[in-house]
């Protein structure tokens, strides 16, 4: 390797020299250049100081990723439980409305409809909120907002209608 390398080339080689993954020939050239060039020596000193800072930043990022992961798991479980609860109420309302016990075939035929009405919009809202939180502030967040608004309004109306039906059925028991 040519020992008369430019400062720009040495600055490009400093990270691999610092990490100890450069070849022996590269190490010799970088050492020689560092012994002669004050500018590259100061760059190398800056590089030597960054691991403490980057180590601290890495710990902060790891902690924030763990917190985000816990939040995502919590939201995901909440969406599933809420969806199952809404589907259960809808199935109860459906079975009571027919005034007889529905057969397994009837339950299986109605279940996809209730999943589409309640669970898919909840998951869509969950994904849109996740999408919106991960988009950098500089980018346009029009579509996640539209999805959240549409699915949020859809869910509110469907849940309001479901609860109205459910409480009208429950009211029959107490009259």
N, C-alpha and C positions, 0 to 999 in steps of 0.2 A: 504494500500500500504506500502511496505517496505520502511522505512525511510533511510536505509543504501544502497542507490543506488550508483552505480559506476559513475564516472565522465562522461564516454561515454553515459550512459543512461540519465544523467541530460542534457548533451549537445544536445541529441536528443529531449528532452522535452522542452528545452528553447524556441524554436519558438512558440509552442502552449501556453506556460506559458506567453510569451511576448504578444501574440495576445489576451490573456484572454479567451481562449476557453478550457483550461484544467479544469478538475474536481477540486473540492475543496480539495480533498485528495492529488491530484498531486501538486496543488499549495503549500500546506503545506510542502510536501516533498522537493520540489524545493527550497522554501524559506529557509528551515532548512539547506539544502546542501549549498546554496549560502552564508549563514552566516558563514559557516565553511571553505569553499574551495576558495582560492584566484584565482586559475586557472579558475574555472567556473564563478567567479565574473567578471574576465576580458572578458570572452566569452560573458557574459550577457551585459557588457558595450558596446562591439563591436556591438552586436545585437541592442542595443538601439540607436546607432549612425547611423545605416544603413537606417532607414526610410527616413531621409532627402535626402540621396544620392539616394535611390531607388525611392523616390518621384520625384526627378529631372529626373532620368532616365526614369520613367514612362511618364513624360510630354514629354521628347524627343521622346520616342517610339510612343506616341500618335500622336505627330506632324508628325513624319515620316510616320506613317500609313495613316494619312489624306492626306499627299502629294502623297503617292503612290496610294491611292484610286483615287485622282483627276487625276493623270497621266493615270491610267488604264481606267477610264471613258473617258478621252480625246482620248486615243488611240483607244478604242472600237468604239466611235462615228466616229472618223476619218476613221477607217476601213469600217464601214457601209456606210458612205458617199462616200468614194472612190469606194467601190464595186457597189453602186447604180449608180454612175456616169459612171463607166466602162460598166455596164450592159446597161445603157441607150444609150451610144454611140454605143454599139454592136447592140442593137435593132434597132436603127436608121439606122445603116449600113446595117443590114439585110433587113429592110423594103425598103430601097432605092435600094438595089441590085436587088430586085424582080420587081422593077418599078411599083409596085401597092401597094395599102394599104393592109397589111396582115390582115387576119381575127383574131378574138379573139382566135380561136382554134390554129392557127399557132403561135401566140404570146405565148400562154400557153405551146405549145409543145416545143418551142425553149428556153423559159425562164429557165427551169432547166439546160439546157446545159450551158448557160451563167453564171448561178449561180455557176455551177461546175468549169467553166473555170476561173472566176474572184473572186467570193466572198469566196469560200472555201479555195483557196490558201492564200488569205489575212488573213482569220481567222487562218489558220494553222501557218502562219508566226507570227501572233500576239501571239498565244499560245506558240510557240517555244521560242519566245523572252521572254515572261513572265516566262517560264520554266527555261530558261538559267539564268535569273536574280535572280531566287529564289534558284538555286542550290548553295550550299556552294562552296567556291573556291577550297577546297580540293578534291571534287568529279570530276569525269570525265564528261566533257561537250561535248562528241563526238556527241551524237544523236541530241541534240538541234541545234548544229552547222550544222549537215548534213541536218536537216529539214529546217533550215533557208536558207541554201545555195540552196538546191533543189527548194524550193518553191519561193525563191527570184528570182532565174534565170528563173523559169517557169513564174512568174508574169512579169518580165521584157520583156521576149520574147513575151508573149501574149499581153501585153500593146503596145509594139512596133508594132506588127502586126496589132492590132486594130487601132492604130493611123495612120499607113500607109494606111489602108483601108479607114478610116474616112477622111483623108486629100485628098486621091485620089477622093473620092466622092465630097468633098467640092470644089476641084479644078475644077470639071465639071461645077459647078455653075458659076465660074468666067471666064471660057473660052468662 
